[in-house]
Amino acid sequence: MKQKFSTKWVSSKQPRKQRKYRANAPLHIKRKFMSVNLTKELRKKYGKRNFSIHKGDSIKIMRGEFKGKKGKIEMVDIGNLRVRIEGIYRTKKDGTKVSVYFTPSNLQINELNLEDSKRKKALERKTVVKDKIDNKNVSKSSPVDKTSKDDSVSANSKNEKPKFKPLPKDKKQGEEK
């Protein structure tokens, strides 16, 4: 198998190909894999389901040995697609503490770190687009527009020919006998 990353690859049911895609992907694509679920409150507030994770975000662990624990992101490792959380350690036999790494799919963001201006703009961009779409839908669904559309539809339906052509008389008589 080739080791290069294929831009033409779309998807596969085979786990080996999925792992190969994730392992050989360039960093700008791996960054997209580092998005994490938002809580219901944040979803309503920002109009997004998930968002890329950054250092300083408050998160909750949803799966695994540390399920239910909360903490802040200490480090984001894009190359290996993993995250380290402050205050969560595993003790070795000799008594030393080792930090535990998590995959972003097992986490949920409780609070966003909005110190970065680009990150704020990314959140606002989604809400602005959503507001514009809502305004267009409201203007299209005004009661004046509905009546005019209904009148034009009914006028067109009166002038249209029937969908099915009637059979010639000879064939009708032959079928009845």
N, C-alpha and C positions, 0 to 999 in steps of 0.2 A: 504494500500500500504506500502511496506517496505521502510524504510528510508535509507537503505544502498545504496552505489554506486555500480552499476553493470558494470563490465568490459565486459560483454557479450552483452550489449545493443548496437545496431548498429544505428538504427534510427527509427523514428515514425512520422506519420502525426499528431499525437495528441499533441497539444501545452502543455498540462499538463505534458506529459512525457518528452518533450523537456526541459521545465522549471525545472523539477525534476532532469534531468541529469546535467544541468548546476549548479543548486543549491548544489547538493550533490557531485560534482566532487572534487577530491583532488587538492591541489594547483598546482602540476606539470602539470596537465591537464588544469586547469583554466588559467595558464600562457599562454597557446597556444591560448586561446580565446581573449587574450589582444593584438592581432596583428592588425595593422592599415595600410590602404592603403598608398602607396607612390605616389608622384606626377609623372607626365610623365617623367620629366627630371631625377629624381632619379631612376625610373624604367629602363631607358636606361643605366644609369651609373652603376648600381649594378646588373642588370639582375634579379631583384626580383619584384614581384607585391606588396607584403606587408611585414611588418617587425614588430617585437614586440616593444611595446612602452616603453620608459624609461624616467625618470626624466631628464628634460633639452632639450628634443626634441621640435623643433618649429613646431606647427601644425596649421591647418586651420579647422574651424568648418563647416561641410557640410550640416547639418540638424538642424532644430529646431529654437528656438527663437533667438539664437545668430549666425545664419547662416552667413558665410562670415567673421567673426571675426577671428583674428589670435592671438596666444599667445604661451607661453612656458608651458610645463607640470610641474606642481608644485608637484603633488603627484600621485602615481599609487596605487590603492587599489585592489590587486588581489583577495582578499577574497570576495569582493562585486562586482567585475568586473566593476569598474568605475574609472574615471580619473578626477583630479581637475586641472584647468588651471589658471595660474597667470593672474590677472587683470580682470577676469570675475566674477562679483558678482551680486546678486539680493538683492534689498533693501526691508527690511521688513517695516511694517506699523510704527513701532516705530523709524525707521531711521537707524537701524543697518544693516550692510552689511553682507551677508551670501554667501559663495562660492558655486558655482554651480558645480554639478558632471555631467559628460558626459559618455556615453557608447562609447567604442572605434570604433564601427561600424559607428559612425557619424562623425568621424574625418579623416583628411588626413595629413600625415607627409610632411612638406616642407623642413625641415633641420634636419639631424640626429646629435645627440650628440655622438661623437666618442671618448670620453675620456676613455671608457672602452676597454681594449685590446681584451677581449673575443668577444665583439660586432664587432670589426674590423675584427677579424678572421672569424666570421660567415658570414660577407658580402663577404670577399675574397674567402671563401670556395666555394660559389656559382659561382663566376665568374671564378675561376680556373677550376671547373668541366665543366662549359659551354665551356671554351676554349679547353679543351681536347676533348670534343665531336665534336666541330667544326673541329678540326684538323683531327680526325678520318674520318669524313665525306668527307673532302677534299681529303684525301689520297685514299679513296675508290672510289671516283668519278673521278679519273684521266682518260684521254682519252684512254690510253693503256689498262686499265682494261675493259673499256666498249667494245672495239672491241673483246677482247678475250672471253668475256661473250657471245656476240652476235653470234660469230662463233660456240661456243659450243652448244648454244640453237638451231641454225639452223641445225647442224649436228645431234643432238638428234631427232629433229622433222622429219628428212628424214627417219630415221631407225625405228620410232615408228609405231605400228599398228594403223589402224583407230579406232576411239572410238566406232563406232557402227558396229555390225556384220551384214553382208548382210543376208537377209531372204533366206531360201531355195527356190528353183525354184517352187516347188509344191504350196507353200503358195502364191507366187507372182501371179501365174496363176489363182489361185482361187479368189483372190481379184479383178483381172482385169475383170473377167466375170461378 
